[in-house]
């Protein structure tokens, strides 16, 4: 992975963590930046992951992260729209619901990282015992 790719992936992961664990900001620009960072980081990471052949379990984990990241971005966009609408109607509860949905998808995306890493390790590095016997 190049330095630029690593930077984009790191910023994306920080954006996902910000969406999952930070306090909701009142500024819509912040939400736009977070969603852009998540999308850019994951698309870069996804392209890098698919540059090598992956085993079936790694493919499934990457596809599940696709769903979680897409859910995070769509819920973030809905939350952004809800923030704009909440200025007109402060008593509406859709802002809280969309924010919680966004956080749920983001937290699941953060929680999926170790499972993806284990699947990728298995995919990139053959089983040690099998590779030991293949030397003979």
QUIPEVEN-V171873 format. One record per helix or strand of 2 or more residues. SS is the DSSP state (@ for helix, = for strand). FROM is the first residue (numbers start at 1). LEN is the number of residues. If there is no record, write none. Layout:
# QUIPEVEN-V171873
ss=SS from=FROM len=LEN
ss=SS from=FROM len=LEN
This chain:
# QUIPEVEN-V171873
ss=@ from=3 len=19
ss=@ from=28 len=22
ss=@ from=56 len=33
ss=@ from=94 len=31
ss=@ from=128 len=7
